[in-house]
Amino acid sequence: CAPTLTDITRAWSLLEYFKKNWLESLWLGCSLERYEQIKSYDDFLAWLDESPAHANSDLGFYWRMGQDIGLDTYGGGAGKYVSWGYLPHEDKYQKPTIDG
């Protein structure tokens, strides 16, 4: 059955709540619209320095932690993703199970 207006309104409300109470306030430290203005690495670094809310956000913390532990030396990732993946390299990992 198709979603009702109540279903759609509830879903929209949940997404707005997530956006305002986690994504913008905790993860980014700014509006999503402001973050979407970042188009390059230099833009991102300028954004971090633009406001203490940006630098102290979860993303700012993750960025500093990644720099401290050397995540930036792992090389380029795939597109715009933060994660590099989780599967072991097939040529370097030959144990299919913990017991193996």
N, C-alpha and C positions, 0 to 999 in steps of 0.2 A: 504494500500500500504506500502511497505517496506521503511524504511528511506534511503535517498540518502547519498552519501559520504559527501555532503555539510551539511546535517542534523547532521550526526555523528560528523563531524568536529566542527560544531557550538556547539553541546552539550558538547563535550570534552573541548572546549575553555571556556565555561561557568563554568564547574566544576573546571578547572584549575584556573580561575579567582577567584572563591569562595574560593578555597583552599589557594591561595597565599595572597589574599587581606582581608580575614576575618578569616578563620579557623587557619592558621598558624600565621599571624601577630597580630591579635587581641585576639582571643580566647585562643590560646595555648602559644604564645610567642616563638615558636620554630617550627622546621619542623615536619611534621606528622610522618616521619620516626623516629625522636628522641623520640617523645611522645609514639610511639608504643613499645619502649624498656622498658617502665614501666610495670613491671609484679606483683608488690606487693604494699601494703600500704607504706612500708618503701622506696621503689623505688620512689613512688610519692612524699613523703616528701623530699627525697634527690633531686629530680628533681626541686621542688619548691625553694630549697636553692641553686641550681646550678647556677642560673642566675637571675639578676634583671628582665630580660624580662619575665621569667617564673613567678616569684612572682608578677609582676605587670600586668600580662595578665588578661583577663576577667575571666579565670578559676581560677587563683590565687586569684583574688578579691572575686569570688564566694566562694572559699574554706574558706578564712578568714572570710567573712561575715557569712557563715554557722556555723563556730566555735563560732563566737561572739554571735549568737542568739540561739545556742544550737541545730542546726539541727543534729549534731552528736549523740545526745541523743535519737533520735527517733527510733533507732534500725536498723537492717539490711534491706536492700532493696532487690529487685528481680534481681539477677544477676549483670550485669554491667551497669545498668541504673542509671542516676543521679536523676530521679524523683521517688517519692514514690507512685504516683497515685493521683487521684482526687475524686474518689467516696467515699461517706460517708459510715461508717460501718453500716450495716443493723440492727444490734441489738441496736445501740446507737442513731440512727437517724430515727425517726418515722414520720417525717413531709415531705410528698412527694412534697409539693409546698410551696412557700413563704407564701401564705395565710393560708395554713394548719397548 
